[in-house]
Amino acid sequence: MIEWKNETIIEANIEKVWELFSDKNIKRIMPKVEEHTLIEKTEEEVGAKHQQTYREGKRVETYIVETKNYVNTENKKVKETSFVLGKAFQITTTYTLLKVDDSHTKLIYEGQNKGVNFVGRAMLKLSSKNANHDVVKEFMDRVSNEALKM
């Protein structure tokens, strides 16, 4: 299993940063997501399900993303999702936004990638922790940069 937790301060209002995690803006912070379609409930409730298509080079994967936790208050926003990728990996991500002041937001990005079968567990054991760290940092940087454009 791979786990991560990173945090950063973004020079933008919490509402602007939160808007990046909405369905209409998801491709701005996750450019490899080609399709993100709501199939159950609304995007703002626990139990919402989206069919998502993701491209990594020539490989395309389609899976169902379920919202496990959703909080939207003035000072704190949380979106936790979970999905199984390639029938091998159970991936859970949590995005927490905390209002620092009117023009600064703390983003906490945490998650885990767990092998659900022998192949998945073996692949995770062989994967590079540095590569995962780079992916997480790249995501955090992208959210910060996109928030500044809002």
C-alpha positions in Angstrom: 0.0 0.0 0.0 1.2 3.5 -0.8 -0.1 6.4 1.4 0.5 10.1 1.1 -0.4 13.3 2.9 0.8 16.7 1.7 -0.3 20.2 2.4 0.2 23.7 1.0 -1.1 27.2 1.3 -2.7 28.6 -1.8 -2.9 32.3 -2.4 -6.6 32.2 -3.2 -10.0 32.4 -1.5 -11.4 29.0 -0.3 -14.5 29.3 -2.6 -12.3 29.8 -5.7 -10.1 26.8 -4.8 -13.2 24.7 -4.0 -14.7 25.5 -7.4 -11.7 23.6 -9.0 -13.0 20.4 -7.5 -16.5 20.8 -9.1 -17.5 18.6 -12.0 -17.2 21.4 -14.5 -13.6 22.2 -13.6 -12.2 18.7 -12.8 -10.2 18.5 -16.0 -8.3 21.7 -15.1 -6.7 20.0 -12.1 -6.8 16.4 -13.6 -5.9 16.9 -17.2 -5.6 13.1 -17.9 -9.3 12.7 -17.1 -11.0 12.7 -20.5 -14.6 12.1 -19.3 -16.3 12.7 -15.9 -20.0 12.0 -16.0 -22.4 12.0 -13.0 -24.4 8.8 -13.0 -25.9 8.8 -9.5 -27.2 11.5 -7.0 -25.7 15.0 -7.2 -22.0 16.0 -7.2 -22.5 17.6 -3.8 -23.6 14.6 -1.7 -22.1 11.4 -0.2 -22.9 8.4 -2.4 -22.6 10.4 -5.7 -21.1 8.3 -8.5 -19.3 9.4 -11.6 -18.1 7.4 -14.5 -14.6 8.6 -15.2 -12.3 7.9 -18.2 -8.6 8.4 -17.7 -5.8 8.3 -20.3 -2.2 7.5 -19.4 -0.3 7.5 -22.8 -2.1 5.0 -25.0 -3.8 3.2 -22.1 -7.4 4.3 -21.4 -9.2 3.2 -18.2 -12.9 3.7 -17.3 -14.1 3.3 -13.7 -16.7 4.5 -11.2 -15.7 7.1 -8.7 -17.8 7.2 -5.5 -18.0 10.2 -3.2 -17.4 8.9 0.4 -17.4 12.2 2.3 -18.5 15.7 1.3 -18.4 18.8 3.5 -19.0 22.3 2.3 -19.0 24.9 5.1 -17.6 28.5 5.1 -14.3 27.5 6.6 -13.8 23.9 5.7 -14.4 21.9 2.5 -13.8 18.1 2.2 -14.2 15.8 -0.8 -13.2 12.1 -0.3 -13.5 9.7 -3.3 -12.8 6.1 -3.9 -12.5 3.9 -7.0 -10.9 0.7 -8.3 -8.5 1.2 -11.2 -7.7 -1.6 -13.6 -9.3 -4.3 -11.3 -6.0 -4.1 -9.4 -5.9 -0.9 -7.2 -8.3 0.6 -4.7 -7.5 4.3 -4.6 -8.9 6.6 -2.0 -8.3 10.4 -2.1 -9.2 13.1 0.3 -9.0 16.8 -0.6 -9.5 19.1 2.5 -9.6 22.9 2.1 -9.3 25.1 5.2 -9.9 28.8 5.2 -6.7 30.6 6.4 -8.1 34.1 5.7 -10.0 35.8 2.8 -7.2 35.3 0.4 -5.4 32.1 1.6 -6.5 28.5 1.7 -4.7 25.5 3.1 -5.0 22.4 0.8 -4.5 19.0 2.4 -4.2 16.2 -0.1 -4.1 12.7 1.3 -4.8 9.3 0.0 -3.9 5.7 -0.4 -3.4 3.2 -3.2 -3.9 -0.4 -2.1 -3.5 -3.5 -4.2 -6.8 -5.5 -4.4 -5.3 -8.7 -5.8 -1.9 -10.3 -6.1 -1.0 -8.4 -9.3 -1.9 -5.0 -7.7 0.0 -5.7 -4.5 3.1 -6.9 -6.5 3.0 -3.8 -8.7 2.8 -1.5 -5.7 5.8 -3.2 -4.1 7.8 -2.6 -7.3 6.7 1.0 -7.7 8.9 3.9 -6.8 7.9 6.0 -3.8 9.7 9.0 -5.5 7.5 8.7 -8.5 4.4 8.7 -6.3 5.7 11.8 -4.4 6.3 13.5 -7.8 2.7 12.8 -8.9 1.4 14.2 -5.6 3.6 17.3 -5.8 2.6 17.9 -9.5 -1.1 17.7 -8.5 -0.6 20.2 -5.6 1.2 22.6 -7.9 -1.5 22.3 -10.6 -4.2 23.2 -8.1 -2.3 26.2 -6.8 -1.6 27.4 -10.4 -5.2 27.0 -11.5 -6.5 28.7 -8.4 -4.5 31.8 -9.2 -6.2 31.9 -12.7 -9.7 31.8 -11.2 
